[in-house]
C-alpha cells in the first residue's frame, strides 16, 4: 500500500511492511515471523524500535544470507523504513508495526531468533514512565522464549540511568542469560558502536555510549510467566 506524507514523498510499503493485526489468525496461535520472508530458512534477527531503518538497511546489505525484522510502533517511521528497504531491494528485511513487548510476549513463536537488537530505545526518564521501558522482567522472559538456544540480546544506550536499569535487570536474570562482551555489528563504522542515526547525532554531542550483550542460557524451562 502507498502513503502520502506532508513533505510530498510517497512511501510504498508493499511486500515489506506489515501490521501486527494482519498476521495472527487467532488468539490461540503464535506467529512465526520467519514466514514473512521469501527464504524463511535463513538465520533470523529482530530489531526492537527500528526507527527509520538505518541499522536494518546497513546490516542487511552486509549480511544478505540473513533475515531481519524491524518492529516499530510509530506509523510514520514504520512506513519510512519499509519503503527504504523496498527501494534498496532488500529481500531479507521486513518491518512490522506493533508494540514490540506485546508481540514478543503474546504473539511471537518460540525459539526463532538468533539475535535481538535494542539500540537507543526510548529511556522514558520520568519515574512514573519507567513501566513503559521495553526492558522489564516480563520482556526479559519473553526474549528468552523467542531466542534460539545460545541466542544473543544486544543493548546499546547513551542514557546513564537506563544503562543502570539494563544492568539491574541483567543481574536479576542470571538464570536466563549470561553477560558477555559486546562486539559492534558490521554496520558500525570507524569509532561507532552500531552506526544508527541516533548514535551519529549523539556522537556529535559528545555523549558516552554503553553496550552489553546477553547470551541465552538453556538451563531453565522456557516460560513467560508474569
N, C-alpha and C positions, 0 to 999 in steps of 0.2 A: 504494500500500500504506500501511497505517497502523502507527504505532509508539507504544507507551505509554511515557512517561518516568516516573521515580520521583516526580516532583512532581505526577503526576496528569494532566498535559496529554497529549492525544493529537495526534500530528503526522501529517498526511496529506501525503505527497509525490507523490501520484498525478498524473501528467502533467507534473510539474515537476522531479522528482528521478530521476536515473538512475545506475546503477553501470556503471563502465567495462567490466566483464566482459560486459555485455549488449549492447554497441554494436558491437564489431569482429567481423565474421564469420569472419575468418581472419587468421593472422599475415602473410599476403602482401598484405593490403589495408589501405589507410588509411581513416580515418573522417572524413567531413566534418561537423563539429559544427553547421553551419548547417541540416542536415537535421533537427535536433531541434525546430525551430520551425515553427509553422503558416504563417509568412511567411518562408521561408528566403532570399528575395532582399534583405532589409533589410541595411544595414551591420551588421557583426558585431564585437563586442568581447568580450574574455575577461579575467576576473579570476582571478589565481592566489592561493589562500588567502582564500576569500571569507568565512570565519568564519560569523557568524550572518546575513550577508546585508545588513547595513546599507547599504553602498555600492550594491549592486545594486538594492535596493528604491528608494532615493532617486534614483539616476541614471536607472533605467528609467522611473520615474514622470515624470521631467522630459524624457526623450527617448523617447517611445513609438514613434517610427519606426525605432528601432534594436533589435537583439537582443543580449542579454548572457548569456554563460555564465560561471558561477562554478565553479571547480574547488576542491574541499575534501576533504582526507583524513580529518579527524575525522568519524566517523559521526554523532555527536550534533549537531555544528554543521551538517553537510550536511543532516540531516533538518529541523533547525530552520529553516534558510534556505529550503529548498524549500517547506516548509509556509507560511512567511511570504510567499513570492512567490505561492503559490496563494491565500492569504487576501486578498492585495491585488489579485488578479485581473490579475497582470502577465504577459500572454501573451508578452512579449518577454524573459522571464527563464527560464533553466533552470539547474539545479545538477547537477554531475557529481561523484560520489565516485570519486576517482582520485588517484594520485601524479602531480602536475602535470608534473614533469620527465620522467617516463616516458611520459606521454600525449603531450606535445608532441614528444618525441624519436622515439618509435616508432609512434604510432598516428594522430596528427592529420594531416589532409590539409594540403598546402602552399597558401600564398597565399590564406588565408581571412579573416584578422583585420585589421581596421582599427587596433585598439588592443589592447595587452596592459597590464593594470594590476597592479602589485605594491605593495601598501600594507601596511607594518608586518609583513612576513613575519618568521618566527622567525629571530633573529640567530645562534642556535647559538654562543654566545660562547666556549666552550672550543675551543682549537685543534684537539684531536682530533676535534671535531664539525664543523669547517669544511666537510668534504666533504658534509655534509647540507644546507648552504645551497642555496637554489634557484638563485641566480646562480652559474654555473660556466662555464668555457669552452664546454662541450658545450651548455648551455642557451642561451648567447648565440647559438650557431649554430642551435639549434632554433627559437628565437623568430624569427630572421631568415627561416628557411624558412617558418614558419607565417604571418608577416605578409604582407600585400599590399604592393605597391610603395609606398614612402613611408609605410608604417605606423609607428606610434609605440609605444614602451615607456615607461610612466610608473612611476618608482620613488620611493617615499617611505619614510623610516625615521626613528626617533628615536635610533637606536643609532650612536654615533660610529664605532666600529670597523667595523660593517657598511657604513656610508657610505663609509669608506675602501676597503673591499672592492669596493663598487659602482664607485667612481671608477677603481680599478685595472683592473677588468675592462672598463670603457668605454674606457679608454686603450689596452688591448691589442687592442681590436677596432674600431679606426677604419676598417678595411676593410669592416666590416659596418654600422656606424652612424655618424652624426654627432650630436653632442650639441647640444641646443637648449634654449630657455627653457621651464621648466615652467609651465603655466597651470593653476590649480585647476579641477577639473571643476565642473559645475553643482551637484553635490551638496554642495559646500563652503559653509558658512555664513560669516557675517562673521568674519574673523580666523582661518578654518580653511584647512587645506591640502587636505584631501579631505572630511572630515566623517564618519570612521568612529568606531566605539565606542572603539577603541584610541586614536585621536587625542584624543578628548574626555577620556578618562581621563588620558592623558599630559599634556595641556594643563593640567589642574588641578594636576598635579605639577610644572609649570614646566619640562618637558623641551623642548629645542630640536628642531626638525624639519629634515630635509634632503630635498631633492627634486630630481630630474633627469628630463629627457625625452630619449630616444634615438630618432632617426629612421632607419628602414631605408634603407640605400643599395642600389643596384641594380647596382653595377659589378662584383660578384663572382658566381660561379656559385652557385646555390642548392644547398647540400650540407649534410650533417650528419655529416661525417667525425669520428670520435672522436680 
